[in-house]
Amino acid sequence: MASARRPSKACLCSALCLWLFASVLLLIASGIVYLGPFVKVARFQKTRCIVESYFFTTQYVCSCGSECQSSYPCFVLHVSLPNVTLHQEHLWVVTLYSDDQHQAKVIGSEQDTRERCSIKVCDADFHTNRMQIDVFKSKYGHIGRELTCYYDPYDVSSGSVLEVYSNPLFAFHAVFWPSLALFIGLVSCVVFCKKCRQIEELKQLSQLEEEAKTLAETPAGLAMLARNASKFPKTEKQHSLRSLWL
């Protein structure tokens, strides 16, 4: 039975290049999609918030699933950050959001500043949405009340949040596995280059041995071999060229 054909050097080189390219793209994408937001959330600092004002703006239409639409009243809650000063004189007054994920979605939208809702509740039943908004309002909507919140010191104007959701393990996996794939690809490239070099050396050695055999067939060739013995060294048994790819 004939042995399976081994891949050529060009095929292996193309596969390694594709592997490295895909690993780099995956690492960049993971860094942007997962590591970037995690680093931003990791910057959040704990502070005190004091409720300054609250109001309702309008009804927002939202998607509550496949072929499902609902609406909820937009409730806006403004708080001051007494421990964070603006030019060492004025207090920051910002919107308070329920959590950092909702804040990121609102900041990324094109909503007017006064219409950035502090909480989003999108159940299929409007009355359920209204009830949950009222619960949030009754819990936090008291002027002068002091709350514990979090803010980004590098972007205070984006607002503060009541809860911060961060998963270091998830961010670690998002970066570790693409990095591992890239490392494996680089190691494979080093091994591949080493094998290629060994093959070239064996080819040169084979050529020298063929030349030595040809010269040994004539007296003049034998004399030349005696004078240039160092160019045709005797070697121990080597692996075949094909065995180097195993």
N, C-alpha and C positions, 0 to 999 in steps of 0.2 A: 504494500500500500504506500503510495507516494506521500511524503511528508508535506504538511501545510506550508504554503509559501510565506516566508517571513516578510514583514513590511520593509520597504526600502528606506534609505536614509532620508530622502526627500519627503516621504510620507510621514516619518517620525518627526522630522523637523517642523512640518506644517502642523501636525497635531499639537506639538509643544507650543508653537507660536499661538495657535488658536486657544489653547488652555490658558496661557499667560494673559492673552488679551481679554478673555472672558472673566478671568479672576480679577483683573484690574478694574474692568467695568463694574463687576459685582461689588467690589470693595468701595468704589466711588459712590455707586447708587445706595449702598447700605449706609455709608457715612452721611449722605445727604438726607435720606429718608428717615433713618432711625437715630444715628448718633448726633446729628445736628440738633433736633428737638430735645434729645436727652440732655445735651450740654446746656441748652438754653434753660431747661427746667432746673438743672442742677445749680444754676446761678441764683435761683430764687432765695430770698432771705425772709426770715420771719420778723414781723413787726406788729405794731398796734395800728388799728384803723378805727376812726371815729365817724359814725354815720352823720352826714351833713344834710342830705336831702334824698328824696325818692319820689318817683312819679311813674304813671303809665303813659305810654306814647300811642301805640296803635296795635292793631291785630296783625299778627304775622302768619302767613300761610306756610305750612311746612309739609314735608312728605313723611308719612308714618308707615310706609311700606310699599309693596308693589300695588300699584293702582289704588293707592290710599292717600288722601290729603286731609289735613286738619288745620287748625289754627290755634294760636294761643296769644294772650295779651302780653305785650312787651313791657316788662317791669324793669326800670332802671334805678339803680341804687348808687349814689355817690358817697364816697368816704374821703376823709382827709388822713394824711400820713404824718402825724406829729413828730415822728423821729426822722423824717426825711424832709429836708428843707430845700427850697429853690433859691439859689444864690445867697444862701445863709440867711434869708429874710422871710420868704413866703412859704406857706405850707403847700404841699401837693394836694390837690383835690382831684380824685380819679374815680373811674367806674369800678365797682366791685363785682367780680364775676364769681360764679359758683365754683369753677375749677379751671385749671390751666388749659385743658383741652377745649373747653367752650371758649375761653379767651382767645386761643390761637385761631379758631374758626371765625370769630367775630372780627378780630383785627385783620385777618386776611381777606375779609369781604369788603364791599364798597359801601357799607351802611354809613349813614350820617352819624357823627359822634354822639348826638343826643338820642339816637335810635339803636344804640348798641345795648341789647337786652342783657341784664345781669344773669338771667337763667333761661334755658330753653327746655320746654316740656312739650313733647309732640306725641300725645296719645291720640288714638282714633276718635275718642270722645272729647269734644271741646270742654264740656263741663268738668271732666277729670283734669284737663290742663289748667283750667281756671282755679280749681280747688288746690292744686299743687302750687300754683303761683301764689295764692293767698296764704298758704302755709309758709312759704318762703318769706313773704312780706311780713307776716305776723312774727316770724322768728328773728328777722334781721332789720325790718323797717321801723326802727325807733330812733329818732333824731337824738344825737348825743350819746348813743350807746357805743361802748368800746368793744371792738371785736379783735380777734387774732387773725391776721391775714398774712399773705406772702406777696412779695413784689420783686421785680427784676431791677436791680440797681443800675443796670446799663440801659434800661428802657422803662423808666418810671411812668412815662406818659401812657404806656399801653394798659395801665390799670393794675389792680391788685386782685388776688384770688383767695377764696376761702380754703380750697384744698388743692394740693399738688400731687399729681399722680406720676411717679417715676419708677421705672423698673430697670435697675442697673444690670441685672442678669440678662434681660432681653437685649439691651444695648450691647452687652458683651458678646452674646451669641451672634448678633447681627454683624459684628466686625471680626470676631475670631475666626469663623469658618471661611469667609472669603480670604482672610489673611493666611490661613492654613493652606488653602488651595493654591494661593500665589507662592507660598514657600515650597510646596511640593513641586510646583512647576519649575521653580528656579533650581531646585536640587536635581530634578530630572534633566534640565538643560546642562548642568555641570557634568552629570554622569554621561550624558549623550556626547558631549564634547570630548570627554576623556576616552570614551570608546572609539570615537572617530580617530583620535590621535594614535591610539594603540593599533588600530587597523592600518593606518598609514605607515607606522613603523614596521609592522609585519610585512606589508607590501614591499617596502624598501629592502627588508631582510631577505625576502623571497627572491627579489631581483638580484641581489648580491650572490645568493646561493646558486641561482641559475647561471650567472656569469662565471662563478667558480667552477661549476661542472663543465661549462663549455671550454674554459681555459685548460682544465685538467686533461682534456682529450689529446693535447699536443705537448711535445717536450718543451717547446718555447713557452707554452702556457704554464706548465708546471714550474719552470724557472721563475716566471713572473709572480706566480702565487707564493713562491718561497720568499721572494723579495718584498712582497706586499701582504704578508700573512695577516697583519693587523687590520687590513681592510675587509678581510673575510673571516670574522671570528667564528669559532665553533660555539654553537648555542645548544642549550638543553631543549628538550621537546616543548614546543609552544602549542597553545590552543589554536584551533583553526580560526579562520576569519569569520566564518558563520557562527561559531560558538560564542563570539564576543557579544552577539546580540541577544543571547539567552538571558 
